[in-house]
């Protein structure tokens, strides 16, 4: 559609359903649904830029890497519950093959990104943040091309790492995260654990502080993942690598 010169708008189904409820549209059929979507689209003033065509093949590679990682998780789970030595050896071979596939495609994806100077630069900027390794940086470049053009609040909301309040009057509910890009959130959450225990001293201090305040391990890791994203967004925005305080 974009190649034909048409402007494309993408809506989340929950947005259209909420608009239908707001306008008291209860009837539903294909014709009415089309009218509803058209009416909702007419109200939207924000349009999403066309995806970078250079990232399409890279997105496929990232998806393959994620599938290989899922295979690794399944193999490890089977290994934990298998006592037969012969079957364990088979599962271990499956695990080794999945890991080799994952590692091979990570290198291919890095090579594909480095064919373009700006994408390679973004990759290096992300990796300059202590705790963000190659795998996480690849996910940020491919699955979050908006990185560096957003505010910290927009970036964390886009990744589904922004906590939402649940307050009403004197009642204060627990804050929670929801929605967002799961593949970015998953990559950052996986990076947050080693980063907050070893690689990033700012996150080490943050984890210890939150733990002392009684926060759960999951809450602490989500906060560290959010902070990693803020750091990555900042270095890309400034086009300056991370500088560790002396």
DRENKOLVO-181381 format. One record per residue (C-alpha): residue number from 1; x negated, y, z negated; residue in three letters. Coordinates in nm, 3 decimals. Layout:
<lumlums>
<lumlum NUM; <X; Y; Z>; 'ala'> ...
</lumlums>
This chain:
<lumlums>
<lumlum 1; <0.000; 0.000; 0.000>; 'unk'> <lumlum 2; <-0.282; 0.237; -0.083>; 'unk'> <lumlum 3; <-0.455; 0.160; 0.246>; 'unk'> <lumlum 4; <-0.133; 0.268; 0.418>; 'unk'> <lumlum 5; <-0.156; 0.605; 0.245>; 'unk'> <lumlum 6; <0.114; 0.537; -0.013>; 'unk'> <lumlum 7; <0.086; 0.649; -0.374>; 'unk'> <lumlum 8; <0.105; 0.357; -0.616>; 'unk'> <lumlum 9; <0.243; 0.372; -0.970>; 'unk'> <lumlum 10; <0.215; 0.082; -1.213>; 'unk'> <lumlum 11; <0.461; 0.049; -1.500>; 'unk'> <lumlum 12; <0.468; -0.183; -1.797>; 'unk'> <lumlum 13; <0.799; -0.372; -1.814>; 'unk'> <lumlum 14; <0.853; -0.255; -2.171>; 'unk'> <lumlum 15; <0.844; 0.107; -2.050>; 'unk'> <lumlum 16; <1.115; 0.048; -1.790>; 'unk'> <lumlum 17; <1.330; -0.144; -2.039>; 'unk'> <lumlum 18; <1.296; 0.137; -2.293>; 'unk'> <lumlum 19; <1.396; 0.389; -2.025>; 'unk'> <lumlum 20; <1.704; 0.179; -1.943>; 'unk'> <lumlum 21; <1.802; 0.172; -2.311>; 'unk'> <lumlum 22; <1.747; 0.547; -2.345>; 'unk'> <lumlum 23; <1.973; 0.620; -2.047>; 'unk'> <lumlum 24; <2.232; 0.363; -2.163>; 'unk'> <lumlum 25; <2.200; 0.151; -1.849>; 'unk'> <lumlum 26; <2.336; -0.186; -1.952>; 'unk'> <lumlum 27; <2.432; -0.342; -1.618>; 'unk'> <lumlum 28; <2.160; -0.536; -1.437>; 'unk'> <lumlum 29; <2.118; -0.664; -1.083>; 'unk'> <lumlum 30; <1.855; -0.625; -0.811>; 'unk'> <lumlum 31; <2.002; -0.305; -0.668>; 'unk'> <lumlum 32; <2.044; -0.143; -1.010>; 'unk'> <lumlum 33; <1.695; -0.253; -1.113>; 'unk'> <lumlum 34; <1.550; -0.086; -0.803>; 'unk'> <lumlum 35; <1.738; 0.235; -0.883>; 'unk'> <lumlum 36; <1.619; 0.219; -1.243>; 'unk'> <lumlum 37; <1.254; 0.177; -1.144>; 'unk'> <lumlum 38; <1.283; 0.459; -0.890>; 'unk'> <lumlum 39; <1.437; 0.691; -1.149>; 'unk'> <lumlum 40; <1.167; 0.609; -1.402>; 'unk'> <lumlum 41; <0.891; 0.655; -1.143>; 'unk'> <lumlum 42; <1.028; 0.998; -1.050>; 'unk'> <lumlum 43; <0.970; 1.114; -1.408>; 'unk'> <lumlum 44; <0.607; 1.005; -1.417>; 'unk'> <lumlum 45; <0.352; 1.275; -1.350>; 'unk'> <lumlum 46; <0.043; 1.064; -1.413>; 'unk'> <lumlum 47; <-0.087; 0.846; -1.130>; 'unk'> <lumlum 48; <-0.359; 0.589; -1.165>; 'unk'> <lumlum 49; <-0.657; 0.621; -0.933>; 'unk'> <lumlum 50; <-0.715; 0.342; -0.685>; 'unk'> <lumlum 51; <-0.941; 0.067; -0.823>; 'unk'> <lumlum 52; <-1.303; 0.077; -0.716>; 'unk'> <lumlum 53; <-1.320; -0.169; -0.423>; 'unk'> <lumlum 54; <-1.676; -0.261; -0.523>; 'unk'> <lumlum 55; <-1.544; -0.416; -0.844>; 'unk'> <lumlum 56; <-1.296; -0.657; -0.685>; 'unk'> <lumlum 57; <-1.546; -0.936; -0.622>; 'unk'> <lumlum 58; <-1.709; -0.859; -0.957>; 'unk'> <lumlum 59; <-1.374; -0.904; -1.131>; 'unk'> <lumlum 60; <-1.346; -1.252; -0.978>; 'unk'> <lumlum 61; <-1.692; -1.337; -1.111>; 'unk'> <lumlum 62; <-1.600; -1.210; -1.457>; 'unk'> <lumlum 63; <-1.285; -1.423; -1.450>; 'unk'> <lumlum 64; <-1.494; -1.730; -1.360>; 'unk'> <lumlum 65; <-1.730; -1.656; -1.649>; 'unk'> <lumlum 66; <-1.436; -1.631; -1.889>; 'unk'> <lumlum 67; <-1.301; -1.963; -1.762>; 'unk'> <lumlum 68; <-1.639; -2.128; -1.818>; 'unk'> <lumlum 69; <-1.642; -1.991; -2.173>; 'unk'> <lumlum 70; <-1.295; -2.136; -2.231>; 'unk'> <lumlum 71; <-1.427; -2.472; -2.109>; 'unk'> <lumlum 72; <-1.711; -2.441; -2.360>; 'unk'> <lumlum 73; <-1.467; -2.374; -2.645>; 'unk'> <lumlum 74; <-1.256; -2.676; -2.550>; 'unk'> <lumlum 75; <-1.564; -2.898; -2.528>; 'unk'> <lumlum 76; <-1.685; -2.788; -2.871>; 'unk'> <lumlum 77; <-1.340; -2.857; -3.016>; 'unk'> <lumlum 78; <-1.337; -3.208; -2.868>; 'unk'> <lumlum 79; <-1.687; -3.266; -2.998>; 'unk'> <lumlum 80; <-1.581; -3.178; -3.353>; 'unk'> <lumlum 81; <-1.311; -3.445; -3.346>; 'unk'> <lumlum 82; <-1.497; -3.720; -3.161>; 'unk'> <lumlum 83; <-1.689; -3.985; -3.354>; 'unk'> <lumlum 84; <-1.769; -4.229; -3.073>; 'unk'> <lumlum 85; <-2.139; -4.178; -2.978>; 'unk'> <lumlum 86; <-2.082; -4.260; -2.610>; 'unk'> <lumlum 87; <-1.794; -4.015; -2.576>; 'unk'> <lumlum 88; <-1.984; -3.751; -2.770>; 'unk'> <lumlum 89; <-2.267; -3.773; -2.517>; 'unk'> <lumlum 90; <-2.019; -3.721; -2.233>; 'unk'> <lumlum 91; <-1.868; -3.417; -2.406>; 'unk'> <lumlum 92; <-2.215; -3.276; -2.473>; 'unk'> <lumlum 93; <-2.293; -3.307; -2.101>; 'unk'> <lumlum 94; <-1.966; -3.130; -2.018>; 'unk'> <lumlum 95; <-2.058; -2.853; -2.261>; 'unk'> <lumlum 96; <-2.406; -2.816; -2.113>; 'unk'> <lumlum 97; <-2.263; -2.795; -1.760>; 'unk'> <lumlum 98; <-2.009; -2.530; -1.861>; 'unk'> <lumlum 99; <-2.279; -2.325; -2.033>; 'unk'> <lumlum 100; <-2.506; -2.352; -1.728>; 'unk'> <lumlum 101; <-2.219; -2.234; -1.504>; 'unk'> <lumlum 102; <-2.149; -1.942; -1.736>; 'unk'> <lumlum 103; <-2.515; -1.836; -1.757>; 'unk'> <lumlum 104; <-2.562; -1.867; -1.380>; 'unk'> <lumlum 105; <-2.260; -1.654; -1.298>; 'unk'> <lumlum 106; <-2.360; -1.390; -1.554>; 'unk'> <lumlum 107; <-2.685; -1.343; -1.363>; 'unk'> <lumlum 108; <-2.497; -1.332; -1.031>; 'unk'> <lumlum 109; <-2.261; -1.067; -1.169>; 'unk'> <lumlum 110; <-2.549; -0.857; -1.299>; 'unk'> <lumlum 111; <-2.717; -0.879; -0.959>; 'unk'> <lumlum 112; <-2.395; -0.775; -0.783>; 'unk'> <lumlum 113; <-2.356; -0.468; -1.005>; 'unk'> <lumlum 114; <-2.718; -0.363; -0.961>; 'unk'> <lumlum 115; <-2.665; -0.340; -0.585>; 'unk'> <lumlum 116; <-2.501; -0.006; -0.671>; 'unk'> <lumlum 117; <-2.713; 0.247; -0.859>; 'unk'> <lumlum 118; <-2.424; 0.401; -1.054>; 'unk'> <lumlum 119; <-2.287; 0.066; -1.170>; 'unk'> <lumlum 120; <-2.635; -0.052; -1.267>; 'unk'> <lumlum 121; <-2.682; 0.270; -1.462>; 'unk'> <lumlum 122; <-2.354; 0.216; -1.650>; 'unk'> <lumlum 123; <-2.466; -0.137; -1.730>; 'unk'> <lumlum 124; <-2.798; -0.017; -1.871>; 'unk'> <lumlum 125; <-2.629; 0.257; -2.074>; 'unk'> <lumlum 126; <-2.392; 0.006; -2.231>; 'unk'> <lumlum 127; <-2.677; -0.232; -2.310>; 'unk'> <lumlum 128; <-2.871; 0.046; -2.480>; 'unk'> <lumlum 129; <-2.623; 0.033; -2.770>; 'unk'> <lumlum 130; <-2.758; -0.208; -3.035>; 'unk'> <lumlum 131; <-2.523; -0.506; -3.052>; 'unk'> <lumlum 132; <-2.398; -0.481; -2.693>; 'unk'> <lumlum 133; <-2.568; -0.752; -2.492>; 'unk'> <lumlum 134; <-2.552; -0.832; -2.122>; 'unk'> <lumlum 135; <-2.227; -1.030; -2.143>; 'unk'> <lumlum 136; <-2.039; -0.752; -2.324>; 'unk'> <lumlum 137; <-2.184; -0.478; -2.104>; 'unk'> <lumlum 138; <-2.074; -0.666; -1.792>; 'unk'> <lumlum 139; <-1.717; -0.683; -1.924>; 'unk'> <lumlum 140; <-1.719; -0.311; -2.000>; 'unk'> <lumlum 141; <-1.840; -0.211; -1.653>; 'unk'> <lumlum 142; <-1.609; -0.445; -1.461>; 'unk'> <lumlum 143; <-1.292; -0.447; -1.671>; 'unk'> <lumlum 144; <-1.302; -0.090; -1.800>; 'unk'> <lumlum 145; <-1.421; 0.133; -1.514>; 'unk'> <lumlum 146; <-1.263; 0.434; -1.691>; 'unk'> <lumlum 147; <-1.533; 0.415; -1.959>; 'unk'> <lumlum 148; <-1.706; 0.750; -2.000>; 'unk'> <lumlum 149; <-1.411; 0.949; -1.862>; 'unk'> <lumlum 150; <-1.190; 0.898; -2.169>; 'unk'> <lumlum 151; <-1.173; 1.041; -2.517>; 'unk'> <lumlum 152; <-1.257; 0.803; -2.799>; 'unk'> <lumlum 153; <-0.886; 0.775; -2.883>; 'unk'> <lumlum 154; <-0.794; 0.694; -2.524>; 'unk'> <lumlum 155; <-1.072; 0.438; -2.490>; 'unk'> <lumlum 156; <-0.981; 0.248; -2.807>; 'unk'> <lumlum 157; <-0.610; 0.254; -2.719>; 'unk'> <lumlum 158; <-0.683; 0.122; -2.370>; 'unk'> <lumlum 159; <-0.874; -0.170; -2.520>; 'unk'> <lumlum 160; <-0.603; -0.237; -2.778>; 'unk'> <lumlum 161; <-0.837; -0.150; -3.065>; 'unk'> <lumlum 162; <-0.660; 0.163; -3.189>; 'unk'> <lumlum 163; <-0.469; 0.104; -3.516>; 'unk'> <lumlum 164; <-0.107; 0.217; -3.515>; 'unk'> <lumlum 165; <0.065; 0.352; -3.827>; 'unk'> <lumlum 166; <0.379; 0.190; -3.970>; 'unk'> <lumlum 167; <0.489; 0.469; -4.203>; 'unk'> <lumlum 168; <0.835; 0.599; -4.282>; 'unk'> <lumlum 169; <0.896; 0.853; -4.557>; 'unk'> <lumlum 170; <0.724; 0.725; -4.870>; 'unk'> <lumlum 171; <0.676; 0.379; -4.723>; 'unk'> <lumlum 172; <0.330; 0.309; -4.584>; 'unk'> <lumlum 173; <0.303; -0.014; -4.389>; 'unk'> <lumlum 174; <-0.013; -0.189; -4.280>; 'unk'> <lumlum 175; <-0.174; -0.042; -3.971>; 'unk'> <lumlum 176; <-0.206; -0.278; -3.678>; 'unk'> <lumlum 177; <-0.341; -0.302; -3.325>; 'unk'> <lumlum 178; <-0.132; -0.400; -3.025>; 'unk'> <lumlum 179; <-0.147; -0.421; -2.646>; 'unk'> <lumlum 180; <-0.444; -0.310; -2.442>; 'unk'> <lumlum 181; <-0.690; -0.502; -2.228>; 'unk'> <lumlum 182; <-0.745; -0.836; -2.392>; 'unk'> <lumlum 183; <-1.065; -0.924; -2.207>; 'unk'> <lumlum 184; <-1.235; -0.604; -2.331>; 'unk'> <lumlum 185; <-1.107; -0.656; -2.684>; 'unk'> <lumlum 186; <-1.225; -1.018; -2.684>; 'unk'> <lumlum 187; <-1.572; -0.929; -2.557>; 'unk'> <lumlum 188; <-1.618; -0.652; -2.814>; 'unk'> <lumlum 189; <-1.483; -0.865; -3.099>; 'unk'> <lumlum 190; <-1.735; -1.138; -3.014>; 'unk'> <lumlum 191; <-2.015; -0.881; -3.011>; 'unk'> <lumlum 192; <-1.905; -0.719; -3.338>; 'unk'> <lumlum 193; <-2.001; -1.013; -3.560>; 'unk'> <lumlum 194; <-2.376; -1.030; -3.480>; 'unk'> <lumlum 195; <-2.392; -0.653; -3.436>; 'unk'> <lumlum 196; <-2.250; -0.586; -3.783>; 'unk'> <lumlum 197; <-2.475; -0.840; -3.952>; 'unk'> <lumlum 198; <-2.803; -0.777; -3.773>; 'unk'> <lumlum 199; <-2.837; -0.570; -3.459>; 'unk'> <lumlum 200; <-2.671; -0.235; -3.534>; 'unk'> <lumlum 201; <-2.760; -0.081; -3.867>; 'unk'> <lumlum 202; <-2.471; 0.168; -3.847>; 'unk'> <lumlum 203; <-2.230; -0.124; -3.818>; 'unk'> <lumlum 204; <-2.409; -0.319; -4.092>; 'unk'> <lumlum 205; <-2.347; -0.029; -4.329>; 'unk'> <lumlum 206; <-1.989; 0.007; -4.205>; 'unk'> <lumlum 207; <-1.915; -0.363; -4.257>; 'unk'> <lumlum 208; <-2.054; -0.354; -4.610>; 'unk'> <lumlum 209; <-1.854; -0.042; -4.691>; 'unk'> <lumlum 210; <-1.526; -0.185; -4.560>; 'unk'> <lumlum 211; <-1.585; -0.517; -4.737>; 'unk'> <lumlum 212; <-1.640; -0.336; -5.067>; 'unk'> <lumlum 213; <-1.308; -0.157; -5.011>; 'unk'> <lumlum 214; <-1.133; -0.494; -4.992>; 'unk'> <lumlum 215; <-1.077; -0.512; -4.616>; 'unk'> <lumlum 216; <-1.040; -0.860; -4.469>; 'unk'> <lumlum 217; <-1.304; -1.007; -4.239>; 'unk'> <lumlum 218; <-1.074; -0.966; -3.938>; 'unk'> <lumlum 219; <-0.997; -0.602; -4.020>; 'unk'> <lumlum 220; <-1.367; -0.533; -4.061>; 'unk'> <lumlum 221; <-1.461; -0.697; -3.730>; 'unk'> <lumlum 222; <-1.187; -0.507; -3.545>; 'unk'> <lumlum 223; <-1.318; -0.181; -3.691>; 'unk'> <lumlum 224; <-1.672; -0.272; -3.582>; 'unk'> <lumlum 225; <-1.550; -0.367; -3.233>; 'unk'> <lumlum 226; <-1.373; -0.032; -3.210>; 'unk'> <lumlum 227; <-1.690; 0.149; -3.314>; 'unk'> <lumlum 228; <-1.895; -0.040; -3.053>; 'unk'> <lumlum 229; <-1.653; 0.076; -2.785>; 'unk'> <lumlum 230; <-1.677; 0.436; -2.906>; 'unk'> <lumlum 231; <-2.058; 0.415; -2.892>; 'unk'> <lumlum 232; <-2.046; 0.271; -2.537>; 'unk'> <lumlum 233; <-1.798; 0.535; -2.421>; 'unk'> <lumlum 234; <-2.019; 0.809; -2.564>; 'unk'> <lumlum 235; <-2.345; 0.699; -2.400>; 'unk'> <lumlum 236; <-2.175; 0.659; -2.061>; 'unk'> <lumlum 237; <-2.003; 0.995; -2.101>; 'unk'> <lumlum 238; <-2.330; 1.170; -2.183>; 'unk'> <lumlum 239; <-2.530; 0.962; -1.933>; 'unk'> <lumlum 240; <-2.788; 0.922; -2.208>; 'unk'> <lumlum 241; <-2.905; 0.591; -2.359>; 'unk'> <lumlum 242; <-2.853; 0.520; -2.726>; 'unk'> <lumlum 243; <-3.119; 0.669; -2.951>; 'unk'> <lumlum 244; <-3.182; 0.494; -3.282>; 'unk'> <lumlum 245; <-3.243; 0.726; -3.576>; 'unk'> <lumlum 246; <-3.599; 0.707; -3.703>; 'unk'> 
</lumlums>
